[in-house]
Amino acid sequence: MIVFENVEYVYPNGFKALNGINLEIESGEIIALMGENGAGKTTLLKHLNGLLKPTSGRVLIDGVDTRNSTVASLSRKVGIVFQNAEDMFFSPTISEELAFALNNFNFPEEVVKKRVEWALKFMELEEYRDKSPFLLSGGEKKRLALAIILAWSPDIIALDEPTVGQDILQKEKMIQIIKQANQQGKTIIISSHDVEFIADLNPRIILMSRGRIVKDGSAEEVLTDIQLLHECRLIPPQIVSLTSRLDFLGFKPKLARPEEVAVEIARRLR
């Protein structure tokens, strides 16, 4: 379980990025952090493995206070994929990049080899194994960053804007990866502006604004609250915008698959 208890965080320049965050995340949940730029999403993510420590309050990861733990010890349990994937790279080749954390965590050599091969294949990076990670495309860098985390299989996986630079097929694969990891018992926490991606994933959503949590609920509850989304500078999913304009047919804003709405429109028109 992850617990934030009245967490505040103030950057050295005086900007208060988190303001009284109280939050509990159960093991095995999929969570989406949403909100405008500067809402505090990335700052919150960086508290999960101790990259940032609360100015006041505390963060507990399975009962361990992050203020009393090192980033190295917390990283074995919490893996974060940064928005800028290059921040995670420093090895000459992709294969070495994938192996680095595994070696650092003292995995046996044979296990390291198997996990590197699995990650290369799973993320469709096999042909680039001997290539510098810095020479990959933006989307490929994002996949490599995720592969690095998946290779050592932490209990908690945090993703900061995972769909940036990804096309529609890669986004669909990302959803499959997230769901598969979740089925294996992983807790997944995603920071994203991509409302369509989040709608398809259908997680619990924590909506943030100015360092505070303004709504915590299901994707249906949050993504159909059009006024609140606008206040948080988010555009509702297209399907919600459509159903909100069908009040003459008795519709209310609804989060559903397009084909379901099409069938319902046809039924009501008949």
C-alpha positions, 0 to 999 in steps of 0.5 A: 500500500502507498500512503500520503499523509498530509504531504506538502512539498516546496521547491527551493525557489519557493513554489509549493507543488504539493499542498496537503495531499492525503491519498491511499493506493492499494496494492494492485490498483491502476491509478491515473494522475490527471490535471493541468501542467503544474498541477503536481503530478510529476512531483507526486510521482517523484515522492514514490521512490524518494527522489523528492522527500516531503517538506512536511507530512510523510509518504509510506511505501508498504509501511516504509517512510521514504524520509528514512530510506534511500532512493536505491533501496526504494527503487527495488520496489518502485520503478519510475519511467520519466517523461524524458526517457533520455534521463534514464540512459547512460550505457553505450548500448541498449542491451547494456542499458537493460542489464545495468539495473539488474546487475546493480540489484545483484540478479544472477548472471543467467537471470540477467541474460534471460530478462534482457532478452525478454525485454528486447523481444517484448518491447520490439527492440531486438534489432537495436540491441547493439545500438546507442539508446540515444539514437532511437526515435522518441517512441522507441526511447519511451519503450526502452525506458519502460523495458528497463523498469519491466526487466527488474519487475518492481512491485510498483510501476510509475509512468510519467506521460507514457504516450508522448511520441507513441502512435495509436498502435503503440498506445494500444500495446501500452494499454496491453502492457499495463493491464498485463503487468497489473494482472501480475499484481503490479501497482500501476500509477500513470501521470498523463494528459492523454484523456483518450488513452486514460479513458480506454484504460479505465483506471481510478483517477486522481484529478489534481489542480494547483497541488491539491486533489480535487476529485478521486473516483472512477474514470466514469465519474471523473471523465464525465464531469465536463465542468470540472475537467474544463476547470482543470484545463482538460478536454473531455474524451470525444465520446463524452463530448458526443453524448453530452450533446445528445440530450435531445435523445435522453443521453447524459455525458457517458464514458463508453465504447463508440460502438455501444453508443452507436447501438444506443443512438440507433435504438433510441432513434427507432 
